Every structure is written in structure tokens, then in C-alpha cells.
Amino acid sequence: SFTSPLNWDTQGGMGISTLFLQLVFILKLSLTHPTFPILQIKECNDEERGRGYLVSCLVDHRVNISEFQCNQYITKMTSIIFSDYRLICGFMDKCKEDINNLHCGSINVGHKDVHTQGEVIACLEKALVREAEQQQQQQDHVRPIKEECQKAILRVAELSSDDFHLDRHLYFSCRDDRERFCQNVRGCHCCLHPKKKKSLTFKYSRDYCRDALTTRQKLISQDYRVSYSLAKACKVDLRKQHCSLDTNLPRAREARLSYLLLCLEAAVHRGRPVSGECQGEMLDYRRMLMEDFSLSPEIVLHCRTEIEVECQQLQTLIQSADPGADYRIDRALNEACESVIQTACKHIRNGDPMILSCLMEHLYTEKMVEDCEHRLLELQYFISRDWKLDPILYKKCQGDATRLCHTHGWNETSELMPPGAVFSCLYRHAYRTEEQGRRLSRDCKVEVQRILHQRALDVKLDPELQKRCMIDLGKWCSDKTDTGQELECLQDHLEDLVSACREVVGNLTELESEDIQIDALLIRACEPVIQTHCHDVADNQIDTGDVMECLVQHKHQKEMNDKCLVGVTHFQLIQMKDFRFSYKFKMACKEDVLRLCPNIKKKVDVVICLSTTVRNDTLQEAREQRVSLKCRKQLRVEELEMSEDIRLEPELLPEQKKQLSPRCHQRIFRLQEVEMSDPELDYQLMRVCKQMIKRFCTEADARNVLQCLKQNKNSELMDPKCKQMITKRQITQNTDYRLNPVLRKACRADIPKFCQSILNKAGEDSELEGQVIACLKLKYADQRLSPDCEDQIRVILQESALDYRLDPQLQMHCSDEISKLCAEEAAAQEQTGQVEECLKVNLLKIKQEACKKEVLNMLKESKADIFVDPVLHTACALDLKHHCAAITPGRGRQMSCLMEALQDKRVRLQPECKKRLQDRIDMWSYAAKVAPAEGFSDLAVQVMTSPSKNYILFMIALSVCVLFLVGLLCGRITKRVTRELKDR
């Protein structure tokens, strides 16, 4: 027993003589040359005698020894051999030079310090680990260990892996800590297991124990066989899964722990059988790799400077550890998220891969704690960059990935299809239509949507987005650090982004339009509205834009909170940037856009283009609409959405329009033209007049709602707010005949006939400020319009006579005079023509010629029809009924009737009517002097509307008769010519 190293201490033996030590060494050396038969171990028959190879082989195969005494002898031999490196399997011959070069001890003859024997091997092991970490950094001071010595070092570590005592350096460094933390463990090798190492590593009292354990772990990462428990548990599985390709090369790639784990995990992911004992060992060593990055030489090599920029091998570590399959492997995540798991994910079995998915679903919610949030995002950062690290996604989609994306095995990579590109390939196929073919399976599509929902929570979880948009994030969104703000910022600056980033953001936004569930933050904010109003569409497994359409329709419900309202409005604004961002609109109108509106990308321009085409086809009564029926239906939905927010379709007051650029003014005019052609698109009108429409216009066609409201505007039952809104719409319509579809249709022949000069001067899509309508008014006074056009102009004249704001020309030219002469009348809440009457009365005081001309035009128009003069019509209503009831209204007939009654001594008119008539005669006389007839037609109109019409006509007829009689009596004035001259 004196030969047993267990009786020695690194601090004892100082009194032992040199001779005694020499005798002990000789005895131990002789024991390594056994003379007993070794036929039981056939694998060792060919080993060389006398150099330690035989004992090494016996130790390696001692589990196959059935005889008790032989087994006991081999066990005793291992204790002797591992006390001196010179007795171990040719170690002396292979590592002599390296020991001297690395100054790991002395092997000179006669120098046998037993206290350094374990330290020599420890020194070589540390040098081997250090070389693995520094070999690719090309450092001059690093002395590489010879290949044969490297094999010998790993072989020694492998042989000593099953017994804690056989690693002399580890035993003497950690024996006190072993008694503290592993005292209840039977046997000795168990303390080297990761489960026990964890206690020693984090709780030990001495640094040299920690260093010894770390060195051992690093050796395991280089050769899995250094771990006795792992090699034993997975021996059969490694052979079944063909994970050991070359057993002759212990330092080859196939021997690395990472390769072993990747190979076995690939088998597990493919559904191949791997023993439970082996999977348990794999779980422990995956956790070991996650807890200390320095155990992976690749990480130390590439990540020493900056882990996120230069580290390309960190992904390999994550794949080797595979924490996505079991979150408990990530010790930091497990501890940080324990409280969240217990509350939010308690319904999921412990260790289930769905735990991570559950944690992601509760990211940025009240149940999430800050520390867990950080740890979760750290892990998801890597999982999002390799689709295989999500075990559920890989299980459901591995067939689709092979079929559609030409991927390889779980632990195999391809330059043509790197791991980060596989998911992009999957989601491109996830949203294909049946016509496009090659779609994902239903189960895979569900998982792809789940991943997309999780990635939308943070831009760092979308590798493609972060890679291509890093510069733009810093340039435009450096101050947008709150949850979800970075993506919203990129969408807001879509036109300013570089092309690569703009493409990624555009594709993501287009994807969101089809499945708004991807925007998890918006869905959480809008949950009350969805549950109350949109639960039917939200329950559908496949969303095709129905949820967002429902949210837009219920934007003003009481359940709508500020966050949801802001999110929905933001999404609508983003949709305006590209018609592809509206899924339903894109699917319904894609062919029409390509055919009718090529090279137009912005949604608002596309809507205007298609709406203009529909309107023109309707006005021209085309046999067949160029825009398809399904597109026309969706077009109305888009127009309604655009009209309900000033940011989606600006509705600006006239005084604000003057401050706009020509291009903006043109854009607004186009939108107003679309809105006026279909009142249902007028969100404000439909909202304010909702009850009045039900009361007065239930039977009216949808496109004639505004016309119906105008006809009932002065009803006693009309709501004041609705009446005010109708007046605003009338003001807008009277600025340009194109904004009044009824007038435009009725006067389509009269406008080019009488007002072509105005059209020639005007620019395309620019407002005419009422010039064409003013032109038609004058022709109405001349009684030259077609019947349909005349009816529409009469309505406009009657309405503008009651409210000066409905006459754009009058308001534009007479604004100063109105403020000076008629301020009180203009301030009246109810306009009944008092401003127009004020201007007429103060005609002599008006100094601006443009305003005076407008007032004279009003007088001229009033002569054509008494209904155009509301003050006169009100004053003479009874007289019209008594004296002119049989006279057909229009063309000045009733006005002539009243004038004749005024001149007839036998007729007694009402005093007010008589006074108003006399005032009008004076005004007309003044107007005739100030603005004489410009042509024969104006002269004829003045004669026909003159109070002395009969006298003038009599004098004209008398003059004609006199000229005729003079001609008859006086004969020919010219010289008579003879027939001969004519015939000649």
C-alpha cells in the first residue's frame, strides 16, 4: 500500500530519503510490465511491452474484464501509473521535448520530484488549451505542441476521466472542495460531471480548484472522450448515428464536443432514436457550454475584440448548446425568467420548447420583468439568425425547407442557402396564392407566422432588417428607443431610406398588411376593440387584412384607446406610401393598376388614377367600365378610409389653400373631385348628417345623397350642424364646375360652347374659382342655355343669392367692401341674402371695379328671374300669387309681369313690393349707364327686361314701318339698267 499515491501529499514526504523514492519508482515501473496472461483482453495482445502501452490498453478495456482479481489489479495499477507521467502509455517518449520547451518540469536522470508529477501533466494540458485558443492568432510567442504529444495528453485525460483520483492535479487542487460539495456522491468520477462541477465552479473556496476544473472542461470541448460519462452514455448512439467518422484522429473535427452535440441533436431533430441517458448527458454539456463561452476555443478566437462584430463562431456555440429546445440550458435565462414562467407560462410543461414562445408572447407586457426581457432578447438574437435553433419551427418546416429551399441536414450548412436565408425563403412561400403554387404546408405556415409575430417586437430579432438598415436606424431613428418605435420610424422615412433597407421595410410592411397579427404591439393595444367589434375576423386562422379593416371602421368607438388609435392611423398613413401595403386593394386592383396606372406606386395616386378612370367612364356613359368590378368595390373602401382623416386626405379651408404649393393644391383638388362624385366617401358629411340622411334621403341613391340634402337644407327639421356641413360642401362645389357632377353632366355641351376661353387659360387639375359657373350665370341671364343646364344654374343662382359665400367670384373680389360696408350682415349666423342686398344698396359707394362688376352681374341675373332676388321675391310673394299666378316661372316672365303691374294704374301692389320694385328699376337704370350693352345680345336682353319694353318695341316697329313706306313711295334710288345691257 506504500506505493499508492493516495497516501502522499504534495505538502508531505519531505523526510523520505532519495534512495527510498528511487526504490518506489523502480517498483512502480516494474509493475507496468505484467507477466500474467492477458488473453481475456484480445484488443491488448498486440500492444508493445515495457513502455506503458499495455497497461493503458488494459485500463481502457477493464470494463470487459470479468475476473475479480484481475479487475482489482488493473484498478490498483491505474492509481500507480497516473502518479507519474513517465509510466503512462509512452508519454515519456512523445512529450519529452514539449515538457522542456514549455518548462513544465524536469525529466533529467536522477531528478525525480514526486510533488511535480501531476503538475507536469497539468502544465501540458493548460498549454494545449492555450494553443487551441491562440493558434489562429499567429502569435510569435506561442510554441505549438507536437501532434503526437497532443494525442498523448488527450489520451491521458481520457483514461483518467472515470476516477477523480487519477487526475493528480485536479485531485490535490479540489479534494477539500470535493468533501464539501460531493460528500454524498458514491464513487469519485461523479464530481467531474457538469452537474457537480457547477457547484464546485460557482462555490469553491480556492481559485486553483476552479482553474483545474476549467482546464478539464476545455479538454472535454476538444475531445468528448475526455468525459467518461458522456462517452459511455452515448457510445452506442454515436455509432448508430455515424457521428465518429475517424476514430484514429482524436483531435479531428469529429472528436470535438460541438461536433458530437450537433450530430446527435440533428438525429433528435430528425426523429431518430437517441437513448434517454445520452440525451441527459447532452443536456448537461449543452448547459456547460452556455455557462462559459471560454470553453469553446472558436469563441475565444473570434470574439476576443468585439463579440457582435467579429464573432462568427458564436452561432456555432448556440447551435451546439441548442437552448431553443430547452430553455433551462441557458442558466442566466432560467434564473431571470423563473418568476415569469411561474405566472405567465405555468400551463406549459417544464422544459418544453414552447416555454420560449410563451415568454416571447409576453415580451413588453406587464408580466415581463426587465432582467428576463434582456436575457430573452439576447437568446432570441441568435435563434432568429438560424431557423434550426427553433425546434418547433424546424420540426414543422424541415420538409418544406428541403422541398422549397433546398436545405441540408440540421448540422450542415450551405453557402448557397445559409441558415439566415432559409427563413426568408419559407415566409416568401408562406404567403403565396394557389395560382402562384409551391406553398407551405398549413403547420409550417402557422409556425412561420408565429416567428414573424415574435420578430416584429424588436428590430434586432429580424437579421435582414438590422443588417440592411443599421445606417438608416442611426441616421433617422437614433432617438426612437421605445418599444416598436424603430420600425415605425423606418416606415415613416420610407422614401429617405437606402434602397436595400427600403426593400426590406417595404416587404415587411406588405406582409403586415396581409396579417396584422405580425404587429404584436398593435394587436395588444387594440385588444379591447378587437374583442368587442372584430372577434369574428380575429378568430380566423388566416388574416387577409380583415382585422385592420375592422379596426379602421371602428376607430371612433368608445373602446378605442389612444395607443390603438395612433397605431391604426399610423398604419393607414404608411399604406398611403405604396398601394402594395394594402393587401385587399393590391389583390383586387393589381391587374388594373398595371394596365391603367403603370409606373404609379403611391397608393393615393393609384386611387386617384383609378377613380378618375371610373368617373370618366361613368360621365361618358361608356358601354363597359375599364376598371374591373372587384377593383371598383375595393376602391370605394379605400376612398372611404382616405376621407376619414385629414392626414389621409387633407380638407383645407380656402384661406389655407392659398398657402399651399401648386402641386399640393392640385393633389387636394383631385381628392375633392373624387369625394364630390361619391358623397359616401365624404366621411365628415356622412358622420355629421347621418341622422338627416336617414330622415330625408333613405330612398335616394348613394351617389345623390348630397343632392338630396341640399334640397332639404332649409327644412325646419334639418339639424343645424348638418345644414352647416351642407353649406361647406356647396361652397366647395361652386369653386369649380368639375366638383359638381350634376352640373357637369347637365352643362357638358354649354360649357365648351360659351366658356371655352376660360378652359383654355386654366391649368389641368387647378381650381377655376367659380369662373365657369359665373360664365354660365351670365348666359342664363341672356337665356341662351340648354334647358337642363338652365335648371342647374337656376338652382345655383337661388342658393348663392341667399348666401354670398356660395359665389366664389363675389367673395374673392368684394371681400374688402363686404368688411367695410356690410360687416354686420356678413356676421349674421343665418344668411338670407342680406349681404347681397347690402352690396346692391351701396352700389354707388363701391370703388373697386371688379367688385362693382360682380354686383352689376347680380342685378343682371335678378332681371332674368325673380327667384334669383330673394329679398324682392319675399316682398312680392303675395303679388306674384295674385297677379302672376298663371305666368310660368323662368326667363324673366314673372319679373315682366310684376313690372307691367307696377305701370298699370288699376293694379295695387303691396307697399313693400312696390318699393323694392322701384329700387330695382333705379339700380337697373344705373347699371345700364355704368355697364352699357357689349353686343347686340346684351342690347336685346336690356330691351326685353326694360320697364319701357313695350314703348321701345313700339318705337322700333314704327321706325321699321316708316322706312318701308319711304322706300315704296320714293322708288329706286339707283339708276335703272336696260335689258340689253343686262343680257350683254
Residue pairs with C-beta under 8 A, 6 or more apart in sequence:
1 7
2 24
3 24
3 27
3 28
3 31
3 80
4 76
4 79
4 80
5 79
5 80
5 82
5 83
5 168
6 79
6 165
8 83
8 114
9 172
10 115
10 118
10 172
13 114
13 115
21 112
21 114
22 112
25 84
25 112
28 80
28 81
28 83
28 84
28 87
29 86
29 87
31 77
31 80
32 50
32 52
32 54
32 55
32 77
32 80
32 81
32 87
33 49
33 50
33 54
34 54
34 55
36 70
36 73
38 44
38 45
38 54
38 58
39 45
40 64
40 65
40 66
40 67
40 70
41 57
41 58
41 61
41 64
41 65
43 57
43 61
44 54
44 57
44 58
44 61
47 53
47 54
47 56
47 57
48 54
51 89
51 90
51 93
52 81
52 87
52 88
52 89
52 90
52 91
52 92
53 89
53 90
55 74
55 77
55 81
55 87
55 89
56 88
56 89
56 155
56 159
58 65
58 74
58 77
59 74
59 77
59 78
59 81
59 159
60 159
62 71
62 74
62 75
65 71
65 74
78 159
78 163
78 166
79 165
79 166
80 87
81 87
81 88
82 88
82 156
82 159
82 160
82 166
82 167
82 168
83 114
83 117
83 118
83 168
84 114
84 117
85 91
85 92
85 95
85 117
85 120
85 121
85 156
86 92
86 107
88 152
88 156
88 159
89 152
89 155
89 156
89 159
90 152
91 152
91 156
92 107
94 146
94 148
94 149
94 151
94 152
95 124
95 146
95 149
95 152
95 153
96 107
97 146
97 149
98 104
98 124
98 127
98 145
98 146
98 149
99 105
99 107
99 120
99 123
99 124
100 107
101 143
102 123
102 124
102 127
102 143
102 145
103 123
104 119
104 120
104 123
104 124
104 127
105 113
105 116
105 117
105 119
105 120
105 123
106 113
106 116
117 168
118 167
118 168
118 169
118 171
118 172
119 169
121 153
121 156
121 168
121 169
122 168
122 169
122 170
122 212
122 215
124 145
124 149
124 153
125 153
125 157
125 169
125 215
125 216
125 219
126 215
127 145
128 145
128 150
128 153
128 154
128 219
128 222
129 215
129 218
129 219
129 222
129 297
130 142
131 142
131 144
131 145
132 218
132 222
132 297
133 297
133 300
133 301
134 142
134 301
135 142
135 144
136 301
137 301
145 153
147 251
150 251
151 250
151 251
154 219
154 222
154 223
154 225
154 226
154 250
154 251
155 250
157 167
157 216
157 219
157 223
157 226
158 223
158 225
158 226
158 228
158 231
158 250
159 166
160 166
160 167
161 189
161 192
161 225
161 226
161 227
161 228
161 231
162 189
162 228
163 187
163 188
163 189
164 170
164 171
164 178
164 188
164 189
164 190
164 191
164 192
165 171
165 188
167 212
167 216
169 212
170 192
170 212
170 213
170 216
173 206
173 208
173 209
173 211
173 212
174 191
174 200
174 204
174 206
174 209
174 212
174 213
176 205
176 206
177 200
177 204
177 205
177 206
177 209
178 191
178 200
180 205
181 191
181 196
181 199
181 200
181 203
181 204
182 190
182 191
182 196
182 199
182 200
185 191
185 196
189 228
189 229
190 196
191 197
191 200
192 216
192 227
192 228
192 229
193 229
193 284
194 284
194 285
194 287
194 288
195 284
197 213
197 217
197 288
198 291
200 209
200 210
200 213
201 210
201 213
201 214
204 210
204 213
214 292
214 294
214 295
216 226
217 288
217 292
217 295
218 294
218 295
218 297
219 226
220 226
220 227
220 230
220 257
220 285
220 295
221 256
221 257
221 258
221 289
221 295
221 296
221 297
222 251
222 255
222 256
222 257
222 297
223 250
223 251
223 255
223 256
223 257
224 230
224 231
224 234
224 255
224 256
224 257
224 260
225 231
225 250
225 255
227 257
227 281
227 285
229 281
230 260
230 281
230 282
230 285
233 275
233 277
233 278
233 280
233 281
234 260
234 264
234 275
234 278
234 281
234 282
236 275
236 278
237 243
237 264
237 267
237 274
237 275
237 278
238 244
238 260
238 263
238 264
240 273
241 263
241 264
241 266
241 267
241 272
241 274
243 254
243 259
243 260
243 263
243 264
244 254
244 255
245 252
245 254
246 252
246 254
249 255
253 259
254 260
257 285
257 289
257 320
258 289
258 296
258 298
258 316
258 317
258 320
259 411
261 282
261 285
261 286
261 289
261 320
261 321
261 322
262 319
262 320
262 410
262 411
263 411
264 274
264 278
264 279
264 282
265 282
265 320
265 322
265 325
265 410
265 411
266 409
266 410
266 411
267 274
268 274
268 279
268 325
269 388
269 391
269 394
269 395
269 398
269 410
270 398
270 409
270 410
283 326
283 328
283 329
286 320
286 321
286 322
286 323
286 326
286 329
287 321
287 328
287 329
287 330
287 331
288 295
289 295
289 296
289 317
289 320
289 321
290 317
290 321
290 323
290 329
290 330
290 331
291 331
293 299
293 300
293 303
293 314
293 317
294 300
296 313
296 316
296 317
296 320
298 313
298 316
298 317
299 311
299 313
299 314
299 317
301 313
302 310
302 311
302 312
302 313
302 314
303 310
303 311
303 313
303 314
307 314
314 382
315 382
315 385
315 386
315 419
318 379
318 382
318 383
318 386
318 389
319 386
319 388
319 389
319 411
321 329
321 330
322 329
322 389
322 391
323 329
323 330
323 333
323 379
323 389
324 353
324 356
324 379
324 383
324 389
324 390
324 391
325 353
325 391
326 351
326 353
327 333
327 334
327 337
327 351
327 355
327 356
327 359
328 334
328 350
328 351
330 375
330 379
332 375
333 372
333 375
333 376
333 378
333 379
336 369
336 371
336 372
336 374
336 375
337 359
337 369
337 372
337 375
337 376
339 369
339 372
340 359
340 362
340 367
340 368
340 369
340 372
341 355
341 358
341 359
343 367
344 358
344 359
344 362
344 365
344 367
344 368
345 355
345 358
345 359
345 362
348 354
348 355
348 358
353 390
353 391
353 392
354 392
356 376
356 379
356 380
356 383
357 392
357 450
357 454
359 368
359 372
359 376
360 376
360 380
360 454
360 457
361 454
361 520
362 368
363 373
363 376
363 377
363 454
363 457
363 458
364 373
364 457
364 483
364 521
365 524
377 458
377 460
377 461
380 454
380 461
381 460
381 461
382 389
383 389
383 390
384 451
384 454
384 455
384 461
384 462
384 463
385 419
385 420
385 463
386 419
386 420
387 393
387 394
387 397
387 401
387 419
387 422
387 423
387 426
387 451
388 394
388 410
388 419
388 422
390 447
390 451
392 447
393 447
393 448
393 450
393 451
394 410
396 441
396 443
396 444
396 446
396 447
397 426
397 440
397 441
397 444
397 447
397 448
398 407
398 410
399 441
399 444
400 426
400 429
400 440
400 441
400 444
401 407
401 422
401 425
401 426
404 425
404 426
404 429
404 438
404 440
405 417
405 421
405 422
405 425
405 426
406 414
406 416
406 417
407 414
407 417
407 422
408 414
413 419
417 425
420 463
420 464
423 448
423 451
424 464
426 440
426 444
426 448
427 448
427 452
427 511
429 438
429 439
429 440
430 439
430 440
430 444
430 445
430 448
430 449
431 511
431 514
431 515
432 438
432 439
439 445
440 448
446 541
449 515
449 517
449 518
452 511
452 515
452 518
453 517
453 518
453 520
454 461
454 520
455 461
455 462
456 462
456 487
456 508
456 512
456 518
456 519
456 520
456 521
457 483
457 484
457 520
457 521
458 483
458 486
459 465
459 466
459 469
459 473
459 486
459 487
459 490
460 466
462 508
464 504
465 487
465 501
465 504
465 505
465 508
466 473
468 498
468 500
468 501
468 503
468 504
469 490
469 497
469 501
469 504
469 505
471 498
471 501
472 490
472 493
472 496
472 497
472 498
472 501
473 486
473 489
473 490
476 489
476 490
476 493
476 496
476 497
477 485
477 486
477 489
477 490
477 493
480 486
480 488
480 489
483 521
484 519
484 521
484 522
487 505
487 508
488 570
490 497
490 501
490 505
491 505
491 509
491 570
491 574
491 577
492 574
494 502
494 505
494 506
494 509
494 574
494 577
494 578
495 502
495 577
497 505
506 578
506 580
506 581
509 574
509 578
509 581
510 578
510 580
510 581
510 583
510 586
511 518
512 518
512 519
512 571
512 581
513 545
513 548
513 575
513 580
513 581
513 582
513 583
513 586
514 543
514 544
514 545
514 583
515 542
515 543
515 544
516 522
516 523
516 543
516 545
516 547
516 548
516 551
516 571
517 523
517 543
517 547
519 567
519 571
521 567
522 564
522 567
522 568
522 571
523 530
523 547
525 561
525 563
525 564
525 567
526 551
526 560
526 564
526 567
526 568
528 559
528 560
528 561
528 564
529 551
529 554
529 557
529 559
529 560
529 564
530 538
530 547
530 550
530 551
531 538
532 557
532 559
533 550
533 553
533 554
533 557
533 559
534 546
534 547
534 550
534 551
534 554
537 543
537 546
537 547
537 550
538 547
538 550
540 546
544 583
544 584
544 587
545 582
545 583
545 584
548 568
548 571
549 584
549 637
551 564
551 568
552 568
552 572
552 641
552 644
554 560
555 565
555 568
555 569
555 644
569 645
569 647
572 641
572 645
572 648
573 647
573 648
574 581
575 581
575 582
575 603
576 602
576 603
576 604
576 642
576 648
577 602
577 603
578 601
578 602
578 603
579 585
579 586
579 589
579 593
579 601
579 602
579 603
579 606
579 607
580 586
581 603
582 603
582 638
584 634
584 637
585 603
585 634
585 635
585 637
585 638
588 628
588 630
588 631
588 633
588 634
589 606
589 610
589 627
589 628
589 631
589 634
589 635
591 628
592 610
592 626
592 627
592 628
592 631
593 600
593 606
593 609
593 610
596 609
596 610
596 613
596 626
596 627
597 605
597 606
597 609
597 610
600 606
600 609
603 638
604 642
604 649
604 667
604 671
607 635
607 638
607 639
607 642
607 674
608 670
608 671
608 674
610 627
610 631
610 635
611 635
611 639
611 674
611 677
612 670
612 673
612 674
613 626
613 627
614 625
614 627
614 632
614 635
615 673
615 674
615 677
615 741
617 625
617 626
617 627
618 625
619 741
619 744
619 745
619 748
625 632
627 635
636 678
636 680
636 681
639 674
639 675
639 678
639 681
640 680
640 681
640 683
641 648
642 648
642 649
642 671
642 681
643 649
643 675
643 681
643 682
643 683
643 684
644 683
644 684
645 683
649 671
649 675
650 668
650 671
651 672
651 684
652 660
652 668
654 731
654 735
657 665
657 668
660 668
662 766
665 766
665 767
666 764
666 765
666 766
669 736
669 765
669 766
669 767
670 765
672 732
672 739
673 738
673 739
674 681
675 681
675 682
676 682
676 706
676 729
676 732
676 733
676 739
676 740
676 741
677 703
677 741
678 702
678 703
679 685
679 686
679 702
679 703
679 704
679 705
679 706
680 686
680 702
680 703
680 705
682 706
682 729
684 725
685 705
685 706
685 709
685 725
685 726
685 729
686 693
686 705
688 721
688 722
688 725
689 709
689 719
689 722
689 725
689 726
691 719
691 722
692 709
692 712
692 718
692 719
692 722
693 705
693 708
693 709
695 717
696 708
696 709
696 712
696 715
696 718
697 704
697 705
697 708
697 709
697 712
700 707
700 708
703 741
706 726
706 729
707 742
709 722
709 726
710 726
710 730
710 799
712 718
713 723
713 726
713 727
727 803
727 805
727 806
730 799
730 803
730 806
731 805
731 806
731 808
732 739
733 739
733 740
733 743
734 740
734 770
734 773
734 796
734 800
734 806
734 807
734 808
735 767
735 768
735 769
735 770
735 808
736 767
736 768
736 769
736 770
736 772
737 743
737 744
737 747
737 751
737 768
737 772
737 773
737 776
738 744
740 792
742 792
743 773
743 789
743 792
743 793
743 796
744 751
746 786
746 788
746 789
746 791
746 792
747 776
747 785
747 786
747 788
747 789
747 792
747 793
749 786
749 789
750 776
750 779
750 785
750 786
750 789
751 759
751 772
751 776
752 759
754 775
754 776
754 779
754 784
754 785
755 771
755 772
755 775
755 776
758 768
758 771
758 772
758 775
759 772
762 768
762 771
769 808
769 809
769 812
770 807
770 808
770 809
770 812
771 809
773 793
773 796
773 808
774 809
774 857
776 785
776 789
776 793
777 793
777 796
777 797
777 857
777 861
778 857
778 860
778 861
779 785
780 790
780 793
780 794
780 797
780 861
780 864
781 860
781 861
781 863
781 864
781 941
782 937
782 938
782 941
783 864
783 891
783 892
783 941
784 937
785 793
790 890
794 865
794 867
794 868
794 890
796 806
797 861
797 865
797 867
797 868
798 867
798 868
798 870
799 806
800 806
800 807
800 810
801 833
801 836
801 858
801 862
801 867
801 868
801 869
801 870
802 831
802 832
802 833
802 870
803 831
803 833
804 810
804 811
804 818
804 826
804 831
804 835
804 836
804 839
805 811
805 831
807 854
809 854
810 836
810 839
810 851
810 854
810 855
810 858
811 818
813 848
813 850
813 851
813 853
813 854
814 839
814 846
814 848
814 850
814 851
814 854
814 855
816 848
816 851
817 839
817 842
817 846
817 847
817 848
817 851
818 826
818 835
818 838
818 839
819 826
821 838
821 839
821 842
821 845
821 846
822 834
822 835
822 838
822 839
822 842
825 834
825 835
825 837
825 838
826 835
828 834
832 870
833 870
833 871
836 858
836 870
836 871
837 871
839 846
839 851
839 855
839 858
840 855
840 858
840 859
840 923
841 919
843 852
843 855
843 856
843 923
843 926
844 926
846 852
846 855
852 930
853 931
856 927
856 930
856 931
859 920
859 923
859 924
859 927
860 927
860 941
861 868
862 868
862 869
862 872
862 895
862 920
863 892
863 895
863 924
863 941
863 945
864 891
864 892
864 895
864 945
865 889
865 890
865 891
865 892
865 894
865 895
866 872
866 873
866 876
866 880
866 889
866 894
866 895
866 898
867 873
867 889
869 920
871 916
872 913
872 916
872 917
872 920
873 880
875 910
875 912
875 913
875 915
875 916
876 898
876 909
876 910
876 912
876 913
876 916
876 917
878 910
878 913
879 898
879 901
879 909
879 910
879 913
880 894
880 897
880 898
883 897
883 898
883 901
883 907
883 909
884 894
884 897
884 898
884 901
887 893
887 894
887 897
892 944
892 945
895 945
896 944
896 945
896 949
898 909
898 913
898 917
899 917
899 921
899 947
899 949
901 907
901 909
902 909
902 914
902 917
902 918
902 947
903 947
909 917
921 947
924 945
924 946
928 942
933 939
933 941
933 942
943 949
943 952
943 953
946 952
